[in-house]
Amino acid sequence: MQTLRASKCGLSTTQLPSSILDVIDSLTKAGYAAYIVGGGVRDLMLGLNPKDFDAVTDATPAQVKEVFGRRCRIIGRRFELAHVYSGRELIEVATFRAPPKKAVTSASGMILRDNNWGTIEQDFARRDFSINTLYYQPRQGIVLDFCNAVEDVKSRTLRFLGEPAQRFEEDPVRMLRALRFAAKLNFQIDQSILDVFNPDMTQLLRDVSPHRLYDESQKLFTMGHLTRVLPMLIDFGVWKQLFAEIPPNITAFIERAARNTDQRIQIGKTINPAFFYAVLLWKPFIERCDFYLNKGIVPAEARAQAGLDVLKRQATRTIIPRFAETFIREVWEMQTRLLNPKPQQIEALAGHARFRAGFDFLLLREKSGDTQTEGMGVWWENYQEMSVDQKEAAIRQYNRQRTRTRRKVADADEAKVSEIEPLVNEPEPRNRRAKKERVRTTESANRFIEKATMDPHQIHADHPILKRKRVQRDLSQVVFGPTQ
């Protein structure tokens, strides 16, 4: 172990939020040792802005509870932790851990219970990656380095403490953590890890709770380097363990959505992690919809059942929470409403709670080359930037275009109807109601001919009366009025 000055590692208390200093000071004042550990220290040394800070102490969770009282909540069964609230910030406080006195593991070697308290030296040996073993005491201005972790940070190398295969067996989620750190920090994975990180090893992820895998997948989606980590999930065989029905192929739609997600995170915009699940599961959803439509089920019911089926299948790998499932299904349903909205409902649709997510989804589809959007993504994009008068004009123009399109479809359907030689030379109908009436009349005549030809005692199709043409009378020569 070496003790380094914090200033030489580029660390200072001015970089730390008041919440983590409050936790460290309170534990120290109560007579306990307390350090900042993990990703917060690592990110500060790399010049990054840490999302959060974790603390570690020699106080047990119960003793931490005594120090902070109602501000503290003890969580976890497999790994018991204390969550301490400082203002609006949440600080995770862990106790130094020792090797288990009696190993409680699964058949594959995964640790099921790990609540044996120990010293800082024992705690260091229990951690997974060397870059996460730096213990920083801000008030003393020192950093404890037990395994030359500072050198690994400088060389940007991701290295395990101990045997990599055993580390993966103890906690298979470390495979996801390895890929996440490599993508987020742009680190090289040590060769000893690459030697055992194969598709057979990824089978261990089947032993992990689907709830925990969902949480880990959200970290992959929200770290800001989704475009970099997705190919790694495929190359290392992790993709098949996380996604049930999604082919291991990064389509243009998925790639554009991933790039858009990273850009939003980089400029500080909020994202909903469930949105990317909606993107990933879109193709299986469409295929399932087609399956039900081919069975004759009405479109609305087909979409509803397809959404349930796809999300139920995905739950065998990662269980998506109920609120996230509702969000995903609403985004899918918005696609139909945005593609063919009724003119009188456009204004209300633009104010829908899921309009923004549905519109973003539609625009991403359109920009990735999906021709089924029919240009409505750009139409909605322009609509949002218009004034009130411009919106009204755009709706009128859309209504006219929609009417012309529906007339073309109606004319095409009418052309398919069997024609019969008219008894009277009627003029071409000018409105839609007259056209419908003419179609009904034609269908009635066809049924009459079919019935007549089937009965030998009735009039046949070649009877003169059926070939007779009636000429339109000149009504100008007719005198209308009461008869004598």
Steps between C-alpha positions, in 0.01 A plus 500: 500500500614854428368823643490781246434867541160590358636812332747290295205291377315813394249481786371786714209558737382784274400235245270325748132578571397590852292182530794256492706723730210508746488119510879464539514766774207351695652150502844633594353709782325186633840325520487290184737485204339625179624527142369589154547198276421368153398678184485847652873501579587339167298753295650797683850373419399467133364854491139386469193617688381214728128428509514404867735417787510190721640477851651207687550469876584258780160569659236232451171593331332506842765739635464722192127507574577620853717783367251635246169395655199560276725618218623141458330196350651149495441307179606174336513137600786366291708816559372697799553873452401828662342778295560838661312811388680833512255764383371370166810289436524127572835358613557124507702392804651149507679321780848347458443139392699188581503163318194296600560259787273247332448544131134539406506457123285365217585190299690718251702672775306829525512648852153505654586656841786741571452680830823421688666814635878540498791742461594737219768256382242222475253734331752595231554134408126444457459769231490411132698748288827659609388847388221486762729431798622854573402621851492879531490677837423864407560657842840333538585559134624145434424217258559135594609286202529126572577364151657772282153606388629848424723351228200315349306828492788675325549217247121464454501126566208302637641228724342257746623435851547124518402232250258640234304174462440482875398867509242441226365193681465695826293768326419459126384863482870590501498410129259788436705728725817415307341597169344813650831623644687418180247696290447791739865560594649382170718249689674192363382170651788298641590184305440277804133609492469454124628143530198389707235746375329276243140397408518203739583732789208730413262211572554584868284808449198267490545453876466874568164646597317656200430803723872556557580449131244769415675743737835422341357544149377845600855594601618393154230712333560815708880521527530711183702249293227272370633497143832367628364229729236344271753332265687374807184332630478307172871418474520357853172305474319704766226625263324161489493486879336841538247507215263212432365556146730773368740374230865586576513759227526878532250633247504856366208581731678369811826673407331838445304468825819414691683799350206727583496372860873569545463850357214584737706386800804700390303826481331435833152405381294243687426159349264218580693168495179319402504690169798299376325178599211613278751542215662160556167315519337685206581237237373203709187706573431563129555133416259396775241754376519351150448155648171602662385706200546198275269309733226755435519688830410869484805733501443658842466164673794359302727782621390460860558125503831529314628748759410266786668205329828678425536650849414168662773327300752769593414453868673161489831693474441847644179579686388845390303682776129549445525878453773452238292236319208745486730768356633263231152388389374860487795601279420212264129590492584864426662391173161406352337820623778723368511332160133554416351758737149637455520872413272601785721313750843632396506784751400274790749235386785753513416558867494130591722392792685251277511719190865602538624144550279369219614778266869442576448129433323574168766748386780254581322236295466738207860618510625142516328420170159362606271573203183410692507836678392669170677825593284562808806531723614815317139624483465484879845657544398799287157520665650560844694804378200673337288786630130450573392625156763289327385193692140555387614535138714187531204303638278615211767402249543164673123443492486569124790266434343234721169531311673463163688194618184336632321574171778332306469195722121499458534529121746213495260286702212597275695398190526149641121465520346303210327737259155452339373682194277778635128508418515879496789719391557660839751783541817439703435557874665814635505436872594210724144422610383464138796272426413275793136484384613403151722222638208361704276507190762317295545234768121451516483452121784248515315297763184507279692366198668231709163383636338509154774294335486236773121438452419349152139621524605858549645755258844408370795734471461517120131596519420810287365690800839487666665632182244776448621855526274775623568840356494803724180697426515866405327652799470839329207358292314371803226714656492462877178565688165345598351261246159565348 
